[in-house]
Amino acid sequence: MFEEMKTKVSLTLDQGMLFKCDFGEMKVKDCYIDEEHPEEVDMLGPNPSRMLGLAVMGCLSASFIFCLKKRKFNVDDLKAEAEITIAKNQKGFWRVKKIDVNIKPIIDDPDVKKRADQCKKMFEQYCIVTQAVREGINVEVNLDY
């Protein structure tokens, strides 16, 4: 069993505040983080706040599906939506204050619905991103010239 796993990701400045993402060994074509376009038009990728919302929502959705698969059931369709609330803190800095996630699995089979109710009670505990955000993540910053 692993005690700890590490992975590396990196960014390269493209222009302005547009960064090209590098996921290390995982090859993803043309992923950008875009803080250049605050009006949310013509963005070349999500900004970091949206990326955080996507990470939480994606992890929760995958954890829910994983829980059902462990019980030998599948979800044929699932849609999820996250609303990210951004507001100024007491010092006047913008912060992600809240992420509301709504997961909508399409389940017609009564047996799957019963299993889904069982998963509803526990799947959040298996989402490493959501639980890390809730608990607070230790972030060390090194500015290396």
C-alpha positions in Angstrom: 0.0 0.0 0.0 1.3 3.5 -0.8 2.1 5.8 2.0 2.5 8.7 -0.4 2.3 9.4 -4.1 3.7 12.3 -5.9 3.0 13.7 -9.4 4.2 16.8 -11.1 2.4 19.3 -13.3 3.9 22.5 -14.8 2.9 25.7 -16.6 4.7 27.6 -19.3 3.9 31.3 -19.9 2.4 31.6 -23.4 1.6 35.4 -23.3 0.1 37.9 -20.9 -1.5 35.7 -18.2 -2.1 32.7 -20.5 -0.3 29.6 -19.5 0.1 26.3 -21.3 -0.4 23.3 -19.0 1.9 20.3 -18.9 0.6 17.2 -17.0 4.0 15.4 -17.0 3.7 11.8 -18.2 0.0 12.3 -19.0 -0.3 13.7 -22.4 -3.1 16.2 -22.8 -3.4 18.2 -26.0 -3.6 22.0 -25.8 -4.6 22.7 -22.2 -4.4 26.3 -21.1 -5.2 28.3 -17.9 -6.4 31.7 -18.9 -6.4 34.7 -16.5 -6.0 37.1 -19.4 -9.7 37.4 -20.3 -11.6 38.6 -17.2 -14.8 39.2 -19.2 -15.0 35.4 -19.8 -15.2 35.8 -23.6 -12.8 34.2 -26.0 -11.0 32.4 -23.2 -8.5 29.8 -24.3 -9.0 27.7 -21.2 -10.5 27.9 -17.7 -9.1 30.3 -15.1 -7.8 28.7 -11.9 -11.1 29.2 -10.0 -13.0 27.4 -12.7 -10.3 24.7 -12.8 -10.7 24.2 -9.1 -14.5 23.9 -9.5 -14.0 21.4 -12.3 -11.5 19.4 -10.2 -13.9 19.1 -7.2 -16.9 18.3 -9.4 -15.0 15.8 -11.5 -13.6 14.0 -8.5 -17.0 13.8 -6.8 -18.6 12.5 -10.0 -15.9 9.9 -10.5 -16.2 8.8 -6.8 -19.9 8.4 -7.1 -19.6 6.2 -10.3 -16.7 4.3 -8.6 -19.0 3.5 -5.7 -21.7 2.1 -7.9 -19.2 0.1 -10.0 -17.9 -1.5 -6.8 -21.5 -2.8 -6.3 -21.6 -4.0 -9.9 -23.9 -1.2 -11.2 -23.4 1.3 -13.9 -24.7 4.8 -14.6 -25.6 5.3 -18.2 -25.6 9.1 -18.1 -24.5 11.7 -15.6 -24.4 15.5 -15.8 -22.8 17.6 -13.1 -22.6 21.4 -12.5 -20.6 23.4 -10.1 -21.3 27.0 -9.1 -18.2 28.7 -7.8 -18.7 31.7 -5.4 -15.9 34.2 -5.5 -15.9 37.1 -3.0 -13.5 39.4 -1.3 -12.2 38.3 2.1 -11.8 40.7 5.1 -8.5 41.9 3.8 -10.0 42.8 0.4 -8.5 39.9 -1.6 -10.6 37.8 -4.0 -11.1 34.2 -2.8 -13.0 31.1 -3.8 -15.5 31.1 -0.9 -17.7 28.2 -1.9 -18.3 25.5 -4.5 -21.8 24.1 -4.9 -21.8 20.9 -6.8 -25.0 19.3 -8.3 -24.6 15.8 -9.7 -27.5 14.4 -11.8 -27.1 10.7 -12.6 -29.7 9.3 -14.9 -30.9 6.1 -13.1 -34.1 4.3 -14.2 -33.5 0.9 -12.6 -34.9 0.6 -9.0 -32.0 -1.6 -7.9 -29.5 1.0 -9.1 -31.4 3.7 -7.3 -31.2 1.7 -4.1 -27.4 1.3 -4.5 -27.1 5.0 -5.4 -28.8 5.9 -2.1 -26.1 3.7 -0.3 -23.3 5.4 -2.2 -24.9 8.8 -1.4 -23.9 8.3 2.2 -20.2 7.7 1.6 -18.9 8.6 -1.9 -17.7 12.1 -0.8 -15.2 10.5 1.6 -13.4 8.9 -1.4 -13.0 12.1 -3.3 -9.4 13.1 -2.7 -9.8 16.6 -4.1 -13.0 17.6 -2.3 -11.7 16.3 1.1 -8.4 18.0 0.6 -10.1 21.3 -0.2 -12.4 21.0 2.8 -9.5 20.2 5.2 -7.2 22.8 3.7 -4.1 21.9 1.7 -0.7 22.9 2.8 0.8 24.9 0.0 4.5 25.7 0.0 5.7 28.4 -2.4 9.3 28.8 -3.6 10.1 31.7 -5.9 13.3 30.6 -7.6 15.2 33.2 -9.7 
